[in-house]
């Protein structure tokens, strides 16, 4: 277990967070390049739109997996959670932008109509809207300023996850294997969160010891 | 029934003749990259001898590469690229279609024999998918009415039911734990729709036999209906007096009906049907949304089939 919780020398740690932003944005940049140079198949706009949506789900799952990974396996990636959360937001925003600009060609009335009439789009919009306050408060200043309210505010991410999962599940004509896997993971992570407070109070002492052990081992 | 008056547009206005004659060369160059992907099915494509027909549209045809790499054919997988990538093992020939039910002369017909018996017409139709994208495809085929006349439907027959082949060994989408749909894929038409001169049994596109991913060796094309009505790789056609089930209606009756006529006024519950994205037209930028036309632009020919019907209820 300890092996997974590798720790970088201190001076590399903040660089590794920036590297995560760069690597995280690469899939979008590369696919945008493919689309712009006509290498994205017959329906490039739809392909790009769905690609960005799928990566939003992937980063959302990674973000939610950070604390269970620490609790259950002792892998401590807390340092990267903010970057993962913000990448989720950036991908959601790009997903929406492509829908609005490239897909609907900025036809605002069409977009408003879609949002008001179609539950599947409503869930997606709700998730994006709730991500905005989370993204705006993802900085040290807000954490200090908001104190315990920051934690309460950021529990919204579980509502975002549920809405995102519904949006994803409703988006196609039939559910494929891929959707079962992603939606299943999100459900597991939400369930874990509702179970964790109890589990934690039982294990508090153990967890602390293990972390101390980890610290010594590294 | 009023006589069909085609729009007066020569096919040469759509594609200059010298380009049309060089189409293989051009398409060959354009599709080199994609060849590896669907090489197996390309290899089996054979040139058809076709006659021109009066049925065409005044719009640019969708490039062959897009027509053959962007497909919904769940028997091969859910992804639009799956049918092209995963249909290499499918054997479209030899092939027979069984025609039975309420007919005087039921029979089992060899597709290659049908292609010799009936003239194969080249017809360019708009194709509108229920997912709000569209193409313009030069099909080659025979009117379904020709085959129906041959088997002589009984007076009591009111509907025509169609069935796709089931071959899990050749069609990976029919194999495994997660089955997207119940097989076989089934579709249906009212007999008057089936006999309408626009309704085509396609055996080719762009002058060559159908690639596997497009429903080889024989498929239905009903241009005024959403694409899912165009059942592929047909093995059975049954005349009946009851409205047949169709796969998508069975799978999700809230979203898909029996008629599935293209109608910009009746939205899909999850998206608008007022406009469509024309595949292969503009690439990434300057999204090419076209207004969707009632009956996909074939209202003059087919609207009378539905006079007096509530098209919101019979979607």
HADDOCK unambig.tbl for C-alpha pairs under 7 A between the chains (distance, minus, plus):
assign (segid A and resid 35 and name CA) (segid B and resid 284 and name CA) 5.82 0.50 0.50
assign (segid A and resid 36 and name CA) (segid B and resid 284 and name CA) 5.88 0.50 0.50
assign (segid A and resid 38 and name CA) (segid B and resid 283 and name CA) 6.27 0.50 0.50
assign (segid A and resid 42 and name CA) (segid B and resid 66 and name CA) 5.14 0.50 0.50
assign (segid A and resid 42 and name CA) (segid B and resid 70 and name CA) 6.14 0.50 0.50
assign (segid A and resid 42 and name CA) (segid B and resid 279 and name CA) 6.05 0.50 0.50
assign (segid A and resid 42 and name CA) (segid B and resid 280 and name CA) 5.58 0.50 0.50
assign (segid A and resid 43 and name CA) (segid B and resid 279 and name CA) 5.98 0.50 0.50
assign (segid A and resid 43 and name CA) (segid B and resid 280 and name CA) 6.99 0.50 0.50
assign (segid A and resid 44 and name CA) (segid B and resid 283 and name CA) 6.41 0.50 0.50
assign (segid A and resid 44 and name CA) (segid B and resid 284 and name CA) 5.84 0.50 0.50
assign (segid A and resid 45 and name CA) (segid B and resid 284 and name CA) 5.73 0.50 0.50
assign (segid A and resid 102 and name CA) (segid B and resid 285 and name CA) 6.31 0.50 0.50
assign (segid A and resid 102 and name CA) (segid B and resid 286 and name CA) 6.99 0.50 0.50
assign (segid A and resid 102 and name CA) (segid B and resid 287 and name CA) 5.68 0.50 0.50
assign (segid A and resid 103 and name CA) (segid B and resid 287 and name CA) 6.20 0.50 0.50
assign (segid A and resid 105 and name CA) (segid B and resid 287 and name CA) 5.99 0.50 0.50
assign (segid A and resid 114 and name CA) (segid B and resid 271 and name CA) 6.86 0.50 0.50
assign (segid A and resid 118 and name CA) (segid B and resid 269 and name CA) 6.74 0.50 0.50
assign (segid A and resid 118 and name CA) (segid B and resid 270 and name CA) 5.47 0.50 0.50
assign (segid A and resid 120 and name CA) (segid B and resid 270 and name CA) 6.53 0.50 0.50
assign (segid A and resid 174 and name CA) (segid B and resid 180 and name CA) 6.27 0.50 0.50
assign (segid A and resid 176 and name CA) (segid B and resid 180 and name CA) 6.80 0.50 0.50
assign (segid A and resid 177 and name CA) (segid B and resid 178 and name CA) 6.44 0.50 0.50
